[in-house]
Amino acid sequence: MRFTTVRLCGGEALMAVSADDLDLNMEDVSDRLERMGFPIKQKDEMMIILTWNGMETTIYPQGKVMFFPLKDRSLCIKYAAEILEKLA
């Protein structure tokens, strides 16, 4: 999976954007994350917010994943790939 990254929130957050346009079913993704033991903080059809590896993590249906706080681009891509491989 290939990604580009975007720096957000004054450099305190990074978003990995999948080169492939995904169409994640957010209800299914939410159910799978909860079964994996990740409590969901907030969810709707446009995003899911959870805590992952100690960071606030937001997953979007297009395959975008935002991590806060995170400044390392290579870790951002690694973490997003790990998450999306389990969900896509």
N, C-alpha and C positions, 0 to 999 in steps of 0.2 A: 504494500500500500504506500502511495506517495502522498506527501503533504507539503503545504506551505505553512508558514507561521505568521501570525500577526501579533504585535505587541500592543497590549491594552492597559487601561487604568494607570497611566503614567509610568508604564514599564513594570508594574507589579504583577501583571497577569499576561499569559500567553494563550493564544488560540491556535490549535492545529486545524487546518482546513484540508480535508481530503481532496485529492485531485479528481477522484471519482465522485460524481454526484450520487450520494446514497439517498435512499428514501426509507428511513427507519420508522417502523411502527412504534410510536412512543409508548403506547399502552403495553405492548409486548416487551419492549426494552425495559420499562419500569418493572414489570413482573419478574423478568429474568434477573435484573439487578437485585431486587429484594430477595429472591431465592438464593442468590450468591452471598447474601449477608450484608448488602450495602443499604442502609436505611436512606430512604428518599426524603429530602427536606421539602422539595416543592416539585410539582409536575403539572404539565398541561400538554396540549397537542403540539406546542412549539418548543418546549425544553424540559429537561429533567435536571434538577440540582441535587447533588449528593456530596458526601465527603468521601474522597478516595485518596489514599496515601497521605492523609492529613491535610489535603487541600480541598477547597471548595471547587467542585468540578461540575461543569454544565455541559450537557450533551444536547445537540440540536439534530433534528431529523435529516438534515443534509449531510451529516457526517462531520460536523464541526464539533470540536471538544475544547472547552476553555478551562484553564487551571489557574487558580488564585490561592496563594501567591506562588509564582514560578517565574524565573528569569532565564533559565537555561533552555535554549531552543532545541537542542538535541534530546533533552529529557522530555520536553513537550511532545515531540514527535514519537519518541519511544512509548510514552504513557498512552498517547492517543491510539497508537497502533495496538497496544495490548488491550485496551478497552474495546475498540471496534472489532477486533478479531473475535472477541467473545460475543458480540452483539449482532454483527452484520450477517 
